[in-house]
Amino acid sequence: MSKSKIEFTVNGQKCIVDESTPRETTLNAYLRYVLCLRGTKAMCHEGGCGSCIVKVRARRNTSGTIETFPVNSCLVLVFSCNGWEITTVEGVGNRLDGYSDVQKRIVAFNGSQCGYCTPGWVMQLTSLLDKNLTMAELEQSFGSNTCRCTGFRSILDTIKSFGVDASPEICQRVRDIEELNTPCSNNPRTCQRKCSEQSDCSDWSVVADAKNESTLSFHFGKYSFYKVYDQQAIFDILNEHGVDSYMLVDGNTGKGIVETFEYPGVLIDISEVASLKTYTFDQNLILGANVSIQDCITIFKEAAANRSGFAYLAEFVKHLNLVAHIPVRKIGSIAGNLMYKRQIPRYKSDLFLLFECVGANVTVCKSNGETKTLKILEFIKYDMQGVLMINVELPPLSSSHVFRSYKIMPRNQNALAVVNSAYLLKLGSKNVIDSASIVYGNIDPDFVHATKTENYLIGKCIFTDENLQGAIKVLNEELVPVEISGEPPIQTRKKLALGLFYKFVLSIVPAGIALPKYTSGGELLKRPVSSGKEDYQTDSSLYPLNKPVDKLEGQIQAGGEARFVNDLPEQPGQVFGAFVLSTVHIGEVDTIDVDAAMALEGVVALFTAKDIPGVNSFGYPGIQLQTNDEEILATKIKFYGQPIAVIVAKTEKQAEKAAKKVKVTYKNVSTAAPVLTIDEAKKDSSRYVGGGPTIDPTGKGTNVTKIIKGVYEIESQYHYYLEPISCVVVPVDKSLEVYDSTQWMDLTQIAIARSLGISESEVIVKVRRVGGGFGGKISRNVQAAAACALVAKKLDKPCRFILPLQTNMTIAGKRLPCQCEYEVGVDDDGKIQYLDATIVEDNGSSNNENILDFVVSGFPNCYNTDNWSLKTATVTTDTPSNTFARAPGTCEGISSIEHIMQHIAFAVKKDPTAVRKANMRTDDNDLPDLIETLKTDANYDSRVTEIEQFNKANRWFKKSISINVMSFPVVYYGNYSALVSIYRGDATVTVSIGGIEMGQGINTKAAQVCAYELGVPLEYVKVIPHYSFVASNNVFSGSSITTESCCYAIIRACESLKEKLAPTRRNNPKATWREIIKSASDDQVELTSLFMMKDTDEKLKSYSAFAVAIIETKLDILTGQVQIVRSDILEDVGVSANPKLDVGQVQGAYMQGIGYFTCEKLIYNKTTGKLETNRSLTYHVPLALDIPVEYNVKLRYNYKNPNGVLGSKTCGEMGICTSHGVTHALRQCIMESRKDSGYDANEWITIGVPYDTEAILKALDVKLEEFVLTK
């Protein structure tokens, strides 16, 4: 055994890793499973979500100093951490030692909802505090982090509060935060937190001691790991082991690039080879091959400002800031990026693009010391086996050179390019081009230079319409994109490539040549520092009800102490389960090679459908919303990636890895292409189920002056909860204790009992909290829970099931795609005389969960439906069985009718708001007043005028503003329990409810209502986890009514308690609360009350929740990029139990809808049915810089709801039902451009949803002859 060891610290404690630790152990796994520091989370395991971020302090060879920086612990191997001082969220602050300023502020600013992502945000921000950044710089630094709950507005305020130029408003909010002005001392003698900086004053410091220059070697049977400190050591190892199976490791960030990643036999960590980490200047800038991308940015900034010939590097800096994000850029190297481009030609390497455009060279070295200088294209094709990349040389460029580069992404940060491009011209006398370099990415893996266009330009001045049009004609012929699976269509990429060339020319055209209306087209969208207001009233006489208190779990969430399912401590003898997925879309399993599976490393067992002792189903037909059985493990495969077996191993990664290697053969495999869309399914009558719920007309208008027809189609949406579907099942006594990430304990309990053939009383379900659900964990989680219980029962061992993101996205149902065909007859004012519509929803592979009732209830919105006819139907497709998603059906119904209203307004040439008002119902409708209120608050009329002027003055940017309305039908559904217990010792109270805390703040509101009803201070009340034996037979948490329902149950339980305490109060009228409880307990009064509300309770009446949203958008016509300039939302929440939490719900739901309508797109392989966009790298949810630049939310001033609980209205789902307005605003931008293009202004065009680059560029359909300067 080797005597080598890896040494580092975690929160000031020394850690040593040797060969007893598996070689492929990530830092994340080490923290969570070895050190049991569960505050650091994980979701995507590819550096995309940010939940795994930790802070590192280490010596950096490039700068020669000790630096603090964030890393993705899911990417970094623990064997690469030698000499690091690592701080996790537990070391930043905790309940024992106190919380840090970052942790306090993110809670006080309401930046934590479900809390699963919060530790990652805390650690990213903490890692930046010593950089003295401005608000703008800080906002740009969080492409690393994802949040699905908050809508980012509150998190960005937290971040900006640490800016050196923080605004007075934010500074005042900071001052208002209790105890925030007494931060943790940096003196380690008084500060008990385990900040990494302490180690300078401790007995030893790994950073100071990390001077090892001898190779560290570790051997794991047939696998090895080396950490080297010089180039020769690399070749010595290769000479010993050969070059057939090795990998050079620096940051290991490339693991996030490929879908299926496997390590070779020999890993050589070269991150401390100083010669590869330095840079020098001679005539060229010579960058060591392993200089990190983030360090390149620093070097390039300095060189651009201070070095002659390198001003062009300022453009590099802009581009590189769009590559991944800081934690990846800080450890991801030049060599790693370029080597992946070699390995995967379709990889859209931005470094390759930039370096190739300016004529950079690469130096490589062979084992004999021979070096060779290669051009970038030569390097890409060079045999690098056994060869080391030494450096990259960037040449100086004269002042006559002009360089620009572009990266157009599906969102504003952390995404690969739709198309990237770089342009370099050398301009001679009279701006005649002496040389040209034009490079594109994502056109064709084999296409790099637009050579014909380059040649055409030489000897010409590009600043004439004739030459510009000539170049575009050549480029149009030269660009021949190829189909690339999972990428936008050929035409999208071609249009974008041509538009970028024209944008480049506009960006460099000398002043006075181009018409003023064209010049802005040379710019990219610029995002100012974000801003926003939250406006609401409170009534202090109601406190603690209606008080905007912080989320009660906020601090433990910010401290990483809030426990989620997979944070349960390691159980003795535990095993891990993983699904084996089908690789056909229709068929049956023929054979599974069990022996081969059992021979895989760490594998304990393999189970198939035949091993299930009970019913092979994770559904239960007959209870709410469940109509069909769905197989836990498929016997008849219905979609690509359906679970067909469970493999069990000793570790999470062993199970995940083994699941991909199980050998399966199939029979009765379909040779037909998979059916993936509604239109395809409608062709097969066996897939179409009509006769759904309807709206039937009671009359028909006679004043029909125009008939309008159309089809509105919206696609699916993945929930993207940050906590993956997870379950832990522990056999205890004769029962199974189930810890599930679920919105519905009852279904989990029933399905496990039913599938195992045991009684429900033998299954105890406990849920402390859920890390985001959005409907996706109502039933889809139960499949994993049932499989987990199968393993636990069969092996009599604790089992963990944590779905990898790829598996989670592949098997879990999503929001239902929807198609609405309509014909509507209207009068000249757009008032509907009749409407005939049919809505078809795609159920996926099963009709189990039908949401058509929700569609029909949402479709009327705020309108008079007397003359309306709506029919509904469903289809099945070869995709996972779809399921509930935030405002299921209601969102699709409302967006469908709002699309129709927009179409009507367009057809009759009337203001869309006027058309909406003309069709509104007169009863139960507060929207006309709310519209006028918000128009005034948002300065709507003056902005309309400004936008009109802007559009006239700018050809290549367009703006629009849209008013959108919502009337959400709130109906109480199902049953929810609440158990309220008062303790005689100190008169404190606990509450346990059937509604699941998943970020919406139900626990906080429950505590507020309980304290209000009992008349005790809020701090007396604690809400404890949810238990199946307390809330037995309760319905799911969803449909926005869970919080109100549980609060109603609490009210009734408290009424019972108050009734029991009434005699004691009468006998002791001046007694304190504690005295009353003491006396009552002495009299043996029962101080516990359980109440279950029912939807048949006469006190619970349905009502409408109203909202108005005004959105302003700006569209770059040449690239299809979108900026939401401003959003103003006025939400009617009645008398809110907690307006602070309700604002957060509105903000988060709205942004989830913005993603749904603009950038979230699921792409399936048309041949196999495989989901191509199954990763954080390919499925694009909005990030922090995708939110409205100005984002204002106002809650209707206390307007008591006569039908709600304590006068409130729910708001959890409503925000998503106004976000469709972004499509109306963008459509208007598109129509403004099409009018400039000469298209018929009266032609209504069909635009696909989401409004992504593909849909927008197709709809714009800009003509190439429009790319001019002077016409």
Rosetta blueprint (number, residue, H / E / L):
1 M L
2 S L
3 K L
4 S L
5 K L
6 I E
7 E E
8 F E
9 T E
10 V E
11 N L
12 G L
13 Q E
14 K E
15 C E
16 I E
17 V E
18 D L
19 E L
20 S L
21 T L
22 P L
23 R L
24 E L
25 T L
26 T E
27 L H
28 N H
29 A H
30 Y H
31 L H
32 R H
33 Y H
34 V H
35 L L
36 C L
37 L L
38 R L
39 G L
40 T L
41 K L
42 A L
43 M L
44 C L
45 H L
46 E L
47 G L
48 G L
49 C L
50 G L
51 S L
52 C L
53 I E
54 V E
55 K E
56 V E
57 R E
58 A E
59 R E
60 R E
61 N L
62 T L
63 S L
64 G L
65 T E
66 I E
67 E E
68 T E
69 F E
70 P E
71 V E
72 N E
73 S L
74 C L
75 L L
76 V L
77 L E
78 V H
79 F H
80 S H
81 C L
82 N L
83 G L
84 W L
85 E E
86 I E
87 T E
88 T L
89 V H
90 E H
91 G H
92 V H
93 G L
94 N E
95 R L
96 L L
97 D L
98 G E
99 Y L
100 S L
101 D H
102 V H
103 Q H
104 K H
105 R H
106 I H
107 V H
108 A H
109 F L
110 N L
111 G L
112 S L
113 Q L
114 C L
115 G L
116 Y L
117 C L
118 T H
119 P H
120 G H
121 W H
122 V H
123 M H
124 Q H
125 L H
126 T H
127 S H
128 L H
129 L H
130 D H
131 K H
132 N L
133 L L
134 T L
135 M H
136 A H
137 E H
138 L H
139 E H
140 Q L
141 S L
142 F L
143 G L
144 S L
145 N L
146 T L
147 C L
148 R L
149 C L
150 T L
151 G L
152 F L
153 R H
154 S H
155 I H
156 L H
157 D H
158 T H
159 I H
160 K H
161 S L
162 F L
163 G L
164 V L
165 D L
166 A L
167 S L
168 P H
169 E H
170 I H
171 C H
172 Q H
173 R H
174 V H
175 R H
176 D H
177 I L
178 E L
179 E L
180 L L
181 N L
182 T L
183 P L
184 C L
185 S L
186 N L
187 N L
188 P L
189 R L
190 T L
191 C L
192 Q L
193 R L
194 K L
195 C L
196 S H
197 E H
198 Q H
199 S H
200 D H
201 C L
202 S L
203 D L
204 W L
205 S L
206 V H
207 V H
208 A H
209 D H
210 A L
211 K L
212 N L
213 E L
214 S L
215 T L
216 L E
217 S E
218 F E
219 H E
220 F E
221 G L
222 K L
223 Y E
224 S E
225 F E
226 Y E
227 K E
228 V L
229 Y L
230 D L
231 Q H
232 Q H
233 A H
234 I H
235 F H
236 D H
237 I H
238 L H
239 N H
240 E H
241 H H
242 G L
243 V L
244 D L
245 S L
246 Y E
247 M E
248 L E
249 V E
250 D L
251 G L
252 N L
253 T H
254 G H
255 K H
256 G H
257 I L
258 V L
259 E L
260 T L
261 F L
262 E L
263 Y L
264 P L
265 G L
266 V E
267 L E
268 I E
269 D E
270 I L
271 S L
272 E L
273 V L
274 A H
275 S H
276 L H
277 K L
278 T L
279 Y E
280 T E
281 F E
282 D L
283 Q L
284 N L
285 L E
286 I E
287 L E
288 G E
289 A L
290 N L
291 V L
292 S E
293 I H
294 Q H
295 D H
296 C H
297 I H
298 T H
299 I H
300 F H
301 K H
302 E H
303 A H
304 A H
305 A H
306 N H
307 R L
308 S L
309 G L
310 F L
311 A L
312 Y L
313 L H
314 A H
315 E H
316 F H
317 V H
318 K H
319 H H
320 L H
321 N L
322 L L
323 V L
324 A L
325 H L
326 I H
327 P H
328 V H
329 R H
330 K H
331 I H
332 G L
333 S E
334 I H
335 A H
336 G H
337 N H
338 L H
339 M H
340 Y H
341 K H
342 R H
343 Q H
344 I L
345 P L
346 R L
347 Y L
348 K L
349 S L
350 D H
351 L H
352 F H
353 L H
354 L H
355 F H
356 E H
357 C H
358 V H
359 G L
360 A L
361 N E
362 V E
363 T E
364 V E
365 C E
366 K L
367 S L
368 N L
369 G L
370 E L
371 T E
372 K E
373 T E
374 L E
375 K E
376 I H
377 L H
378 E H
379 F H
380 I H
381 K H
382 Y L
383 D L
384 M L
385 Q L
386 G L
387 V L
388 L E
389 M E
390 I E
391 N E
392 V E
393 E E
394 L E
395 P L
396 P L
397 L L
398 S L
399 S L
400 S L
401 H E
402 V E
403 F E
404 R E
405 S E
406 Y E
407 K E
408 I E
409 M L
410 P L
411 R L
412 N L
413 Q L
414 N L
415 A L
416 L L
417 A L
418 V L
419 V E
420 N E
421 S E
422 A E
423 Y E
424 L E
425 L E
426 K E
427 L E
428 G L
429 S H
430 K H
431 N H
432 V E
433 I E
434 D E
435 S E
436 A E
437 S E
438 I E
439 V E
440 Y E
441 G E
442 N L
443 I L
444 D L
445 P L
446 D L
447 F L
448 V L
449 H E
450 A L
451 T H
452 K H
453 T H
454 E H
455 N H
456 Y H
457 L H
458 I L
459 G L
460 K L
461 C E
462 I L
463 F L
464 T L
465 D H
466 E H
467 N H
468 L H
469 Q H
470 G H
471 A H
472 I H
473 K H
474 V H
475 L H
476 N H
477 E H
478 E H
479 L L
480 V L
481 P L
482 V L
483 E L
484 I L
485 S L
486 G L
487 E L
488 P L
489 P L
490 I H
491 Q H
492 T H
493 R H
494 K H
495 K H
496 L H
497 A H
498 L H
499 G H
500 L H
501 F H
502 Y H
503 K H
504 F H
505 V H
506 L H
507 S H
508 I H
509 V L
510 P L
511 A L
512 G L
513 I L
514 A L
515 L L
516 P H
517 K H
518 Y H
519 T H
520 S H
521 G H
522 G H
523 E L
524 L L
525 L L
526 K L
527 R L
528 P L
529 V L
530 S L
531 S E
532 G L
533 K L
534 E E
535 D E
536 Y L
537 Q L
538 T L
539 D L
540 S H
541 S H
542 L H
543 Y L
544 P L
545 L L
546 N L
547 K L
548 P L
549 V L
550 D L
551 K L
552 L L
553 E L
554 G H
555 Q H
556 I H
557 Q H
558 A H
559 G L
560 G L
561 E L
562 A L
563 R L
564 F L
565 V H
566 N H
567 D H
568 L L
569 P L
570 E L
571 Q L
572 P L
573 G L
574 Q L
575 V E
576 F E
577 G E
578 A E
579 F E
580 V E
581 L E
582 S L
583 T L
584 V L
585 H L
586 I L
587 G E
588 E E
589 V E
590 D E
591 T E
592 I E
593 D L
594 V H
595 D H
596 A H
597 A H
598 M H
599 A L
600 L L
601 E L
602 G L
603 V E
604 V E
605 A E
606 L E
607 F E
608 T E
609 A H
610 K H
611 D H
612 I L
613 P L
614 G L
615 V L
616 N L
617 S L
618 F L
619 G L
620 Y L
621 P L
622 G L
623 I L
624 Q L
625 L L
626 Q L
627 T L
628 N L
629 D L
630 E L
631 E L
632 I L
633 L L
634 A L
635 T L
636 K L
637 I E
638 K L
639 F L
640 Y L
641 G L
642 Q L
643 P E
644 I E
645 A E
646 V E
647 I E
648 V E
649 A E
650 K L
651 T L
652 E H
653 K H
654 Q H
655 A H
656 E H
657 K H
658 A H
659 A H
660 K L
661 K L
662 V L
663 K L
664 V E
665 T E
666 Y E
667 K E
668 N L
669 V L
670 S L
671 T L
672 A L
673 A L
674 P L
675 V L
676 L L
677 T L
678 I H
679 D H
680 E H
681 A H
682 K H
683 K L
684 D L
685 S H
686 S H
687 R H
688 Y E
689 V E
690 G L
691 G L
692 G L
693 P L
694 T L
695 I E
696 D L
697 P L
698 T L
699 G L
700 K L
701 G L
702 T L
703 N L
704 V L
705 T L
706 K E
707 I E
708 I E
709 K E
710 G E
711 V E
712 Y E
713 E E
714 I E
715 E L
716 S L
717 Q L
718 Y L
719 H L
720 Y L
721 Y L
722 L L
723 E L
724 P L
725 I L
726 S E
727 C E
728 V E
729 V E
730 V E
731 P E
732 V E
733 D L
734 K L
735 S E
736 L E
737 E E
738 V E
739 Y E
740 D E
741 S L
742 T L
743 Q L
744 W L
745 M H
746 D H
747 L H
748 T H
749 Q H
750 I H
751 A H
752 I H
753 A H
754 R H
755 S H
756 L H
757 G L
758 I L
759 S L
760 E H
761 S H
762 E H
763 V E
764 I E
765 V E
766 K E
767 V E
768 R L
769 R L
770 V L
771 G L
772 G L
773 G L
774 F L
775 G L
776 G L
777 K L
778 I L
779 S L
780 R L
781 N L
782 V H
783 Q H
784 A H
785 A H
786 A H
787 A H
788 C H
789 A H
790 L H
791 V H
792 A H
793 K H
794 K H
795 L H
796 D L
797 K L
798 P L
799 C E
800 R E
801 F E
802 I E
803 L L
804 P L
805 L H
806 Q H
807 T H
808 N H
809 M H
810 T H
811 I H
812 A L
813 G L
814 K L
815 R L
816 L L
817 P L
818 C E
819 Q E
820 C E
821 E E
822 Y E
823 E E
824 V E
825 G E
826 V E
827 D L
828 D L
829 D L
830 G L
831 K L
832 I E
833 Q E
834 Y E
835 L E
836 D E
837 A E
838 T E
839 I E
840 V E
841 E E
842 D E
843 N L
844 G L
845 S L
846 S L
847 N L
848 N L
849 E L
850 N L
851 I L
852 L H
853 D H
854 F H
855 V H
856 V H
857 S H
858 G H
859 F L
860 P L
861 N L
862 C L
863 Y E
864 N L
865 T L
866 D L
867 N L
868 W E
869 S E
870 L E
871 K E
872 T E
873 A E
874 T E
875 V E
876 T L
877 T L
878 D L
879 T L
880 P L
881 S L
882 N L
883 T L
884 F L
885 A L
886 R L
887 A L
888 P L
889 G L
890 T H
891 C H
892 E H
893 G H
894 I H
895 S H
896 S H
897 I H
898 E H
899 H H
900 I H
901 M H
902 Q H
903 H H
904 I H
905 A H
906 F H
907 A H
908 V H
909 K L
910 K L
911 D L
912 P H
913 T H
914 A H
915 V H
916 R H
917 K H
918 A H
919 N H
920 M E
921 R L
922 T L
923 D L
924 D L
925 N L
926 D L
927 L H
928 P H
929 D H
930 L H
931 I H
932 E H
933 T H
934 L H
935 K H
936 T H
937 D H
938 A L
939 N L
940 Y H
941 D H
942 S H
943 R H
944 V H
945 T H
946 E H
947 I H
948 E H
949 Q H
950 F H
951 N H
952 K H
953 A H
954 N L
955 R L
956 W L
957 F E
958 K E
959 K E
960 S E
961 I E
962 S E
963 I E
964 N E
965 V E
966 M E
967 S E
968 F E
969 P E
970 V E
971 V L
972 Y L
973 Y L
974 G L
975 N E
976 Y E
977 S E
978 A E
979 L E
980 V E
981 S E
982 I E
983 Y L
984 R L
985 G L
986 D L
987 A L
988 T L
989 V E
990 T E
991 V E
992 S E
993 I E
994 G L
995 G L
996 I L
997 E L
998 M L
999 G L
1000 Q L
1001 G L
1002 I H
1003 N H
1004 T H
1005 K H
1006 A H
1007 A H
1008 Q H
1009 V H
1010 C H
1011 A H
1012 Y H
1013 E H
1014 L H
1015 G L
1016 V L
1017 P L
1018 L H
1019 E H
1020 Y H
1021 V E
1022 K E
1023 V E
1024 I L
1025 P L
1026 H E
1027 Y E
1028 S L
1029 F L
1030 V L
1031 A L
1032 S L
1033 N L
1034 N L
1035 V L
1036 F L
1037 S L
1038 G L
1039 S L
1040 S L
1041 I L
1042 T H
1043 T H
1044 E H
1045 S H
1046 C H
1047 C H
1048 Y H
1049 A H
1050 I H
1051 I H
1052 R H
1053 A H
1054 C H
1055 E H
1056 S H
1057 L H
1058 K H
1059 E H
1060 K H
1061 L H
1062 A H
1063 P H
1064 T H
1065 R H
1066 R H
1067 N H
1068 N L
1069 P L
1070 K L
1071 A L
1072 T L
1073 W H
1074 R H
1075 E H
1076 I H
1077 I H
1078 K H
1079 S H
1080 A H
1081 S H
1082 D H
1083 D L
1084 Q L
1085 V L
1086 E L
1087 L L
1088 T E
1089 S E
1090 L E
1091 F E
1092 M E
1093 M E
1094 K E
1095 D L
1096 T L
1097 D L
1098 E L
1099 K L
1100 L L
1101 K L
1102 S L
1103 Y E
1104 S E
1105 A E
1106 F E
1107 A E
1108 V E
1109 A E
1110 I E
1111 I E
1112 E E
1113 T E
1114 K E
1115 L E
1116 D E
1117 I L
1118 L L
1119 T L
1120 G L
1121 Q L
1122 V E
1123 Q E
1124 I E
1125 V E
1126 R E
1127 S E
1128 D E
1129 I E
1130 L E
1131 E E
1132 D L
1133 V L
1134 G E
1135 V L
1136 S L
1137 A L
1138 N L
1139 P H
1140 K H
1141 L H
1142 D H
1143 V H
1144 G H
1145 Q H
1146 V H
1147 Q H
1148 G H
1149 A H
1150 Y H
1151 M H
1152 Q H
1153 G H
1154 I H
1155 G H
1156 Y H
1157 F H
1158 T H
1159 C L
1160 E L
1161 K L
1162 L L
1163 I L
1164 Y E
1165 N L
1166 K L
1167 T L
1168 T L
1169 G L
1170 K L
1171 L E
1172 E L
1173 T L
1174 N L
1175 R L
1176 S L
1177 L L
1178 T L
1179 Y L
1180 H L
1181 V L
1182 P L
1183 L L
1184 A H
1185 L H
1186 D H
1187 I L
1188 P L
1189 V L
1190 E E
1191 Y E
1192 N E
1193 V E
1194 K E
1195 L E
1196 R L
1197 Y L
1198 N L
1199 Y L
1200 K L
1201 N L
1202 P L
1203 N L
1204 G L
1205 V H
1206 L H
1207 G H
1208 S E
1209 K L
1210 T L
1211 C L
1212 G L
1213 E L
1214 M H
1215 G H
1216 I H
1217 C H
1218 T L
1219 S L
1220 H L
1221 G H
1222 V H
1223 T H
1224 H H
1225 A H
1226 L H
1227 R H
1228 Q H
1229 C H
1230 I H
1231 M H
1232 E H
1233 S H
1234 R H
1235 K H
1236 D H
1237 S H
1238 G L
1239 Y L
1240 D L
1241 A L
1242 N L
1243 E L
1244 W L
1245 I L
1246 T L
1247 I L
1248 G L
1249 V E
1250 P L
1251 Y L
1252 D L
1253 T H
1254 E H
1255 A H
1256 I H
1257 L H
1258 K H
1259 A H
1260 L H
1261 D L
1262 V L
1263 K L
1264 L H
1265 E H
1266 E H
1267 F L
1268 V L
1269 L L
1270 T L
1271 K L
